[in-house]
Structure formats: structure tokens, C-alpha cells
């Protein structure tokens, strides 16, 4: 007996909304309750990927279903439509017809995901803006790979614009004119809570004004040059990301944010800039306007040189790939995390009011010679015992350990200690022994994590399975390996497992399964410590 048929219709509707289009349709043969649920489900989802090479059949199913709901006056709350097209005539007029029906059914959530059969992101399906502005009950709109055609002049009459209840607007790979976008945002002002643009074209300026309930504004990889946020008192998060490498296709030129105007945004908590032409003065003035900011992220901001941040609320700060960045001065007593990544030249750091809880994370790339290790050691010494997590990436080392010893630095300062050191395997013209000599000359890690490649596994086997004791000198990686607790993962997503030395001796093949290995060592010996 089918016990699911005894469930209330509302629960059957919920189950159907979680199934693929084809599977949901197949449940209609189970029983009369399931047939009724399939025929009256208010959450409609149509995905053409479930109908391989049956484009015409898919269009007919969607058309018949929407016509039936319209004719029988059945309730529709959500519509999600994923459709493929080969050219503009392929679905010409039919999608607009469906949107007219959806507007009359007072649907609150609409997702239209259009995909080109060619796979080109640059291709767009023409969509009339009239259909969108006619949706009076629309609260959530998501459009993908569309070109929104301009409004008819008659629609600019206030009485013709009905789309005034929109709370969430998400456009991805959408082309829309600046005037149409301005009209859409302004007419939905009182209710809009979230705005997201990804890989959109057709406009170079975004104006956000009189949006009393806006919480989030995200701009990802759009050729936007100006952003004006005039009045958004509840805005919590603003993200501007325009990194060229994130784009699936090229605009043919680099576009930077050159004008940013943030007015009344007293509650703004999170700000992220990627590839923005914001400079030191602009950023300082911006932070002063945000009394409750908690998170700041800056990447590929090429005009940042000397960063001075004064904030009583900032907790997280991340800076990376800012080519001219040389110094940061923090007056931030509540700072918990400072991340410095992919800086060719590590910036000097000073704290006017130290945060005892602050942890510094450094991703230091391109270790190709001894001087890079020397610079890194000096930098860690200057941090004067501040808790540091260190990642060494894109390593290409080709030097001899005596180059480090000749610097004489270790004779003047104790070896600085770091909390965690992550080493990402890279190509080497030197031995792993030389590399670890350099690491332990540079710093002493409480925890050492290494991503293993075939060469490092061979090196690991040689070191962990030796039958004799090394002739040890103080503060070497060999001593570290002998005293360390060892854990490993077979895959990135696995949990850490303890590597027992006796088990390893009995079955050395375990090493071939290791993806990531971690050495944990609390004990430290250093001839330079007082």
C-alpha cells in the first residue's frame, strides 16, 4: 500500500517542488492523490535538461500546463523555467506569452534561466521589459542570459508600472539599458532587499536611491564605472568585484570602478572591492562614514599605497594583489583577522591600538631564491610575536642553504614562530631537504601542513622509514619530524587521521594514499632563544 498517498496535498506539493520536471510528472500514475497534487501544484518548475533533444515536446508541455492553470484559475506562487534556444526565432514570442500568463496569475517568484545551445555566454534571448513591469505581485526575479528590450513609452506612465513589490532582483549574463534598469530599481524602491548583478552588460552606472529596506548590493564582473548609493540606511553588504580572470568571456578591455558615492549607509557591515580605482584617501574617508563596519576586503586595487584604517568595530580585513601597497596603519582595537595574500612585496604593518585577539594570515608566493626567504624571515621578526598563519605557494626554489646562513640574520634574532604553515607543492630545481632547511631557518611552525605530490611522497617515505638516527643539529626539520605528531588526509574533504609510525613501518603503502599531511610539534629548541 502507498502510504504517501495519505499525506495532505500541501505536503505532496512540497515533495513535487523538490523533484525534477520529468520525475514530478511520473508521480501522477501512483494514485489519484498524486495525480491531483501534480495537477494543482502551485510551485511550477520546468527544466529542459530533463528532455534531451525534445525541445518541441518541452515547449508544448510548458505551454499546455500554464494554459491549463490559467483556464482553470489554479493558484501559482512560484515559477522556475530553464529553457534552451538555438536562435531568436526558436522560442519567438512564446516566453513572453508565458510571462503574460504568469503576470495574470499573480506569481510572487519567477526564475527564468535561458541557455544557448551553442554554449556561448555572449548570446542573449530577447525578453520584453513590458512583461516584467506588468507583474504586480512579483517579489523575487531571477533572469539568466537574456536581453531585456527597452520599455514602450506608454509604460513610463506611473499607472502602467505595476512591478512595485519586488524584494529580490538577480541578473546574470543579462543585457539591459541603463534607463530600463534605473526604472526597474526606482519603481521597486520601497521593498527591494537584495540586488545582484553578475556578468551583465549594457550599462556603466548604477544608481541606488531611496531604498529604505535594501540589505545587500553585489556587482560581479560587470563593466561598471560608477556606483552611486544615495539613500540605503539598512544596507549591510556591498560587494564590487570586477576581476578579469573571473570572466568567462572578455569584454575586450579592462574596466575599473572610477567613481563611488556612498551616502546614508550607516549600517553597512561588509565591504568588498576587487579591481576598483579607490585610493588611500578615498578608503579612509569611506571607513569614517561607516561606524559599524565589521569586514573589509580589498583585492587588485592598484592605487592603494599607504592604508590607514581607524575603526572601533572592524573585525576582519583582507588585502591581496594590490601591486603598490607598501604600508598599513591600523587603529582597530577589535581586529580579529588580518589576511595578506599574493603581495610581491610584503607591506609593513603597525598597530596603534593592538588587538590581543588578532591573527595574521600571510600567503607568500613565488619563493624562487634565497632572498625571498630572507625577506620573509625579517618580516616575521618585525611582527614581534604576533600570531601568524603562513602559506607558501607557487614555490620555485633554486638556491643553496649556505646562501641563507651567509645572511647572518639568525645570529641576531631568535627564529620567529608561526602557528600554522601550509606548504603547497611546486616545481623545484633543489632538493626537498634544501627546501625544508630554508623553511626552518625562516620560522618554526607549531603545525606544518604539506600538500603531497609524487616527488614529496618519495621524499617522505625516505625520511619516515629510516632505520637509523640522524645526526641532529638544533632546530632542524629532521628533529621536527622525529618529535612531531603526524596526521594525514586521503582527500581534501576527508577528516584528519593519525599516522601511527608502527603501522607505517608495517605497511609503507599508506604513504601513497596521502593527499595532505600535517606535523604538529609544540616542543621547540632554538639556540637563539634567551
C-alpha positions in Angstrom: 0.0 0.0 0.0 1.3 3.5 -0.9 1.3 5.3 2.4 2.5 8.6 0.8 -1.0 8.9 -0.9 -2.4 9.5 2.6 -0.3 12.7 3.1 -2.0 16.1 2.9 -2.0 17.7 -0.6 0.2 20.5 0.8 3.0 18.1 1.7 2.7 16.3 -1.7 3.1 19.7 -3.3 6.3 20.3 -1.2 7.7 16.9 -2.3 6.9 17.6 -6.0 8.7 21.0 -5.8 11.9 19.2 -4.9 11.8 16.8 -7.9 13.0 17.2 -11.5 10.3 18.1 -14.0 10.2 14.6 -15.5 10.2 12.7 -12.2 7.4 15.0 -10.8 5.3 14.2 -13.8 5.8 10.5 -13.4 4.3 10.6 -9.8 0.9 11.2 -11.3 0.5 7.5 -12.1 1.0 6.5 -8.5 -2.6 7.2 -7.3 -5.4 9.7 -7.5 -4.0 11.9 -4.7 -0.7 12.1 -6.5 -2.5 12.9 -9.8 -4.4 15.7 -8.1 -1.2 17.1 -6.5 0.6 17.1 -9.9 -2.4 18.9 -11.4 -2.6 21.6 -8.7 1.0 22.1 -7.5 1.4 25.9 -7.1 5.2 25.7 -7.4 5.9 25.0 -11.1 9.4 24.0 -12.3 10.2 23.3 -15.9 13.8 22.2 -16.8 14.5 21.4 -20.4 17.7 19.5 -19.5 15.3 16.7 -18.4 14.0 16.5 -22.0 17.1 15.6 -24.0 16.7 16.6 -27.7 13.0 17.0 -27.3 12.8 20.8 -27.5 9.3 20.9 -29.2 7.8 18.5 -26.7 9.2 20.5 -23.8 7.7 23.8 -25.1 4.3 22.1 -25.6 4.3 20.7 -22.0 5.1 24.1 -20.5 2.5 25.8 -22.8 -0.2 23.3 -22.0 0.5 23.4 -18.3 0.3 27.2 -18.0 -2.7 27.4 -20.2 -4.5 24.8 -18.0 -3.6 26.7 -14.8 -4.9 29.9 -16.4 -8.1 28.4 -17.8 -9.0 26.6 -14.5 -7.9 29.5 -12.3 -5.5 27.4 -10.3 -3.1 29.0 -7.8 0.5 29.6 -8.9 3.0 31.0 -6.4 6.4 30.1 -7.9 7.6 29.5 -11.5 11.1 28.3 -12.4 11.8 27.9 -16.1 15.1 26.6 -17.6 15.0 26.6 -21.4 17.5 26.2 -24.3 17.4 28.2 -27.5 19.3 28.0 -30.8 18.4 31.4 -32.2 15.9 34.1 -31.5 13.1 32.6 -33.7 13.4 29.3 -31.9 11.2 30.4 -29.0 10.0 33.7 -30.5 7.1 35.2 -28.6 6.2 32.1 -26.5 8.2 33.1 -23.4 6.6 36.5 -23.4 3.2 34.7 -23.7 4.1 32.6 -20.7 5.2 35.7 -18.7 1.8 37.4 -19.5 0.0 34.4 -18.0 2.4 34.4 -15.0 1.6 38.1 -14.5 -2.1 37.4 -14.5 -1.7 34.6 -12.0 0.0 37.0 -9.6 3.1 34.8 -9.2 5.5 36.0 -6.5 8.7 34.3 -7.5 10.0 33.9 -11.1 13.3 32.4 -12.3 14.0 32.4 -16.0 17.2 30.6 -16.9 17.9 30.7 -20.6 20.8 28.8 -22.1 22.2 28.9 -25.6 22.6 25.6 -27.3 25.9 26.8 -28.7 27.2 27.3 -25.1 28.2 30.9 -25.8 27.6 33.2 -22.8 27.6 36.2 -25.2 24.3 35.1 -26.8 21.1 36.5 -25.4 17.4 35.7 -25.6 15.3 38.8 -26.3 12.9 39.5 -23.5 10.3 42.3 -23.4 10.6 44.6 -20.4 6.8 45.1 -20.7 6.2 41.6 -19.3 8.4 42.2 -16.3 6.8 45.5 -15.4 3.4 44.1 -15.6 3.9 41.6 -12.8 2.2 43.3 -9.9 2.7 40.5 -7.3 6.3 39.7 -8.2 8.6 39.6 -5.2 11.6 37.6 -6.5 13.0 37.9 -10.0 16.0 35.9 -11.4 17.0 36.2 -15.0 19.8 34.5 -16.8 21.3 35.1 -20.4 18.6 37.5 -21.5 18.5 40.8 -23.3 15.8 43.0 -21.8 14.3 45.0 -24.6 13.5 48.7 -23.9 10.2 49.8 -22.4 7.5 51.1 -24.6 7.0 54.8 -24.0 3.5 54.2 -22.7 4.8 52.2 -19.8 6.6 55.2 -18.4 3.2 56.4 -17.2 3.1 55.7 -13.5 -0.2 53.8 -13.7 1.3 51.3 -16.2 4.2 50.2 -14.0 2.8 47.6 -11.7 6.0 45.8 -10.6 6.3 47.6 -7.2 6.6 44.7 -4.7 9.9 43.3 -5.8 12.2 42.3 -2.9 15.0 40.4 -4.7 16.5 41.1 -8.1 19.2 38.9 -9.6 20.5 39.3 -13.1 23.2 37.0 -14.5 24.5 37.4 -18.1 21.8 39.9 -18.8 22.0 42.9 -21.2 19.8 45.8 -20.1 19.9 49.5 -20.9 20.7 52.0 -18.1 17.4 53.7 -18.4 15.4 50.5 -18.1 17.5 49.4 -15.1 17.0 52.7 -13.4 13.3 52.5 -13.9 13.2 48.9 -12.5 15.2 49.8 -9.4 13.4 53.1 -8.7 9.8 51.7 -9.1 10.6 48.9 -6.7 12.4 51.1 -4.2 10.3 50.7 -1.1 10.5 46.9 -1.0 13.8 45.9 -2.6 16.1 44.0 -0.1 18.7 42.3 -2.4 20.2 43.3 -5.7 22.8 41.2 -7.6 24.4 41.7 -11.0 26.7 39.1 -12.5 28.4 39.4 -15.9 25.8 42.0 -17.0 26.3 44.5 -19.8 24.5 47.4 -21.4 25.0 49.9 -18.5 28.1 51.6 -17.0 26.4 53.3 -14.0 24.3 52.0 -11.1 22.2 54.5 -9.1 20.6 53.3 -5.9 18.4 55.9 -4.2 15.5 55.8 -1.8 15.8 52.1 -1.0 14.9 52.0 2.7 15.0 48.2 3.0 17.9 47.3 0.8 20.3 44.9 2.7 22.7 43.6 0.0 24.2 45.0 -3.2 26.5 42.7 -5.2 28.2 43.6 -8.5 30.3 40.8 -10.0 32.3 41.1 -13.2 30.2 43.9 -14.8 31.8 46.8 -16.8 30.6 49.3 -14.2 32.4 52.6 -13.9 30.2 54.5 -11.4 28.2 53.4 -8.4 26.0 55.9 -6.5 24.3 54.7 -3.3 22.4 57.8 -2.1 20.0 56.5 0.5 20.0 52.9 1.7 20.0 53.2 5.5 19.7 49.4 6.1 22.4 48.3 3.7 24.6 45.6 5.3 26.8 44.3 2.5 28.3 45.9 -0.6 30.5 44.0 -3.0 32.1 45.2 -6.2 34.1 42.5 -8.0 35.5 43.1 -11.5 38.5 40.8 -11.7 39.2 40.0 -15.4 40.1 36.3 -14.7 36.6 35.6 -13.3 35.0 36.5 -16.6 34.0 33.5 -18.9 34.5 35.8 -21.9 36.3 39.0 -22.5 34.9 42.5 -22.8 37.9 43.4 -24.8 39.2 46.0 -22.3 39.7 46.5 -18.6 37.0 48.4 -16.7 37.7 49.9 -13.3 35.3 51.4 -10.8 36.4 55.1 -11.0 33.5 56.8 -9.1 32.0 55.6 -5.9 29.5 57.7 -3.9 28.1 56.2 -0.7 25.7 58.4 1.2 23.5 57.3 4.0 24.6 53.7 4.8 25.2 53.9 8.5 24.6 50.2 9.0 26.9 48.9 6.3 28.8 45.9 7.8 30.7 44.3 4.9 32.5 46.0 2.0 34.5 44.3 -0.7 36.4 45.9 -3.6 38.1 44.0 -6.4 39.7 45.9 -9.2 38.5 49.3 -8.0 40.3 52.6 -8.5 39.8 53.5 -4.9 42.9 55.2 -3.3 44.2 55.7 0.2 42.2 59.0 0.8 39.0 57.6 -0.7 39.2 54.5 1.5 40.0 56.4 4.7 37.0 58.7 4.1 34.8 55.8 3.3 35.6 54.0 6.5 34.9 57.1 8.5 31.4 57.1 7.1 30.7 53.5 8.2 30.6 53.5 12.0 29.5 49.8 12.2 31.7 48.1 9.6 33.0 44.7 10.5 34.5 43.2 7.4 36.7 44.9 4.7 38.2 43.1 1.6 40.5 44.8 -0.9 41.9 42.9 -4.0 43.5 44.2 -7.2 43.2 47.8 -6.0 46.2 49.2 -7.8 46.1 52.7 -6.4 46.3 51.7 -2.7 49.7 52.5 -1.3 49.5 53.5 2.4 46.4 52.2 4.0 45.3 53.9 7.3 42.3 52.4 8.9 40.7 53.8 12.1 37.6 51.9 13.2 36.2 50.8 16.6 34.2 48.0 15.0 36.3 46.4 12.2 37.0 42.7 12.9 38.1 41.2 9.6 40.4 42.8 7.0 41.7 41.1 3.8 44.2 42.6 1.4 45.6 40.9 -1.7 47.1 41.5 -5.2 47.4 45.3 -4.6 50.6 46.0 -6.5 51.6 49.4 -5.0 50.6 48.6 -1.4 53.5 49.1 0.9 52.2 50.1 4.4 49.2 49.6 6.6 48.5 51.5 9.9 45.7 50.1 12.0 43.9 51.8 14.8 41.5 48.9 15.1 41.2 47.5 18.7 38.6 44.8 17.8 40.5 43.4 14.8 40.4 39.6 14.9 41.8 38.6 11.5 44.2 40.3 9.0 44.8 38.4 5.7 47.7 39.5 3.4 47.8 37.4 0.2 49.7 37.4 -3.1 51.7 40.5 -2.4 55.0 40.5 -4.2 56.3 42.9 -1.6 55.0 42.4 2.0 53.7 45.6 3.4 54.9 47.0 6.8 52.3 46.7 9.5 51.8 48.9 12.5 49.1 48.8 15.2 48.3 52.0 17.1 46.0 50.1 19.4 46.9 46.4 19.5 44.1 43.8 19.4 45.3 40.9 21.6 43.0 38.6 19.6 44.2 39.5 16.1 45.6 36.7 14.0 47.6 37.5 10.8 47.4 35.2 7.8 50.0 35.6 5.1 50.0 33.9 1.7 53.6 34.4 0.4 54.0 33.3 -3.2 56.9 32.8 -5.7 59.7 31.6 -3.4 62.3 31.3 -6.2 65.5 32.3 -4.4 67.2 32.7 -1.0 66.4 36.5 -0.9 62.7 35.8 -0.7 63.2 33.6 2.4 65.5 36.3 3.9 62.8 38.9 3.4 60.1 36.7 4.9 62.2 36.0 8.0 62.8 39.7 8.5 59.1 40.4 8.2 58.1 37.7 10.7 60.7 39.1 13.2 59.2 42.6 12.8 55.8 41.3 13.7 57.2 40.7 17.2 55.4 37.5 18.2 52.0 38.3 16.7 50.1 35.1 16.0 50.7 34.2 12.3 49.4 31.6 9.9 51.7 31.3 6.9 51.0 29.8 3.4 53.9 29.3 1.0 52.6 28.9 -2.5 53.8 28.7 -6.1 57.3 27.7 -4.9 60.1 27.5 -7.4 63.2 27.4 -5.3 66.8 27.2 -6.8 69.4 28.1 -4.2 71.7 26.6 -1.6 71.2 26.7 2.2 74.5 28.4 2.7 73.0 31.5 1.0 70.7 31.8 4.0 73.3 31.2 6.6 75.6 33.8 5.0 72.9 36.5 5.6 73.8 36.4 9.3 70.2 37.2 10.3 69.9 34.1 12.6 72.8 35.3 14.7 70.8 38.4 15.8 67.2 37.2 16.3 65.6 34.1 17.5 63.8 32.1 14.8 60.3 33.5 14.7 57.4 31.2 15.4 54.2 30.7 13.4 51.0 29.0 14.4 50.4 27.1 11.1 52.5 26.8 8.0 50.9 25.4 4.8 53.3 24.4 2.0 51.8 24.0 -1.4 54.0 21.7 -3.5 55.7 23.4 -6.5 58.4 22.6 -9.0 61.9 22.6 -7.6 65.4 22.6 -9.0 66.7 21.9 -5.5 66.1 19.0 -3.1 63.2 18.8 -0.6 66.0 18.7 2.1 67.2 22.2 1.0 63.6 23.5 0.9 62.9 22.4 4.5 66.3 23.7 5.6 65.1 27.1 4.2 61.6 26.8 5.9 63.0 26.0 9.4 65.7 28.7 9.0 62.9 31.1 8.3 60.4 30.2 11.0 59.4 27.5 13.5 55.8 26.2 12.8 53.7 24.8 15.6 51.8 23.0 12.8 53.2 22.1 9.3 50.8 21.1 6.6 52.1 19.9 3.2 50.1 19.1 0.1 51.8 16.0 -1.3 52.8 15.3 -4.9 54.6 12.2 -6.2 58.0 13.6 -5.5 57.2 14.6 -1.9 55.7 11.2 -1.2 59.0 9.6 -2.3 60.9 12.1 0.0 58.5 11.4 2.8 59.0 7.6 2.5 62.8 8.0 2.7 62.6 10.2 5.9 59.9 8.4 7.9 61.2 4.9 7.3 64.9 5.4 8.1 66.2 2.7 10.4 68.9 4.8 11.9 69.1 8.0 13.9 70.1 11.2 12.2 73.0 13.2 13.4 70.9 16.1 14.7 71.6 19.8 14.9 69.4 22.0 16.8 66.2 23.5 15.2 66.2 21.4 12.1 63.3 19.9 10.2 64.7 16.4 10.9 64.3 16.9 14.6 60.9 18.3 14.0 59.8 15.2 12.1 61.1 12.9 14.8 59.2 14.6 17.6 56.0 15.6 15.7 52.6 14.0 15.9 51.6 13.1 12.3 48.1 13.3 10.8 47.0 12.9 7.2 44.1 13.0 4.7 43.5 10.8 1.7 41.3 13.5 0.0 40.8 17.2 0.6 37.3 16.7 2.1 38.4 13.8 4.5 38.8 14.2 8.2 42.3 14.1 9.7 43.6 10.6 10.7 46.5 9.8 12.9 49.5 8.3 11.2 51.0 5.6 13.6 54.7 5.0 13.0 54.5 1.3 13.8 51.6 0.9 11.4 53.6 2.8 8.8 56.6 0.5 9.2 54.3 -2.5 8.7 52.6 -1.0 5.7 54.6 1.7 3.9 51.9 1.8 1.1 49.9 4.2 3.3 52.2 6.9 2.1 50.9 6.5 -1.5 47.4 7.3 -0.3 48.3 10.6 1.4 47.0 13.8 -0.2 47.8 16.1 2.7 50.0 15.5 5.7 50.2 17.6 9.0 53.0 17.6 11.5 52.1 19.0 14.9 55.0 20.0 17.2 54.8 22.1 20.4 58.3 21.4 21.6 60.9 23.9 20.4 64.6 24.2 20.7 66.5 27.2 19.4 70.0 28.3 20.2 69.0 31.9 19.7 66.2 31.9 22.3 67.1 33.6 25.6 
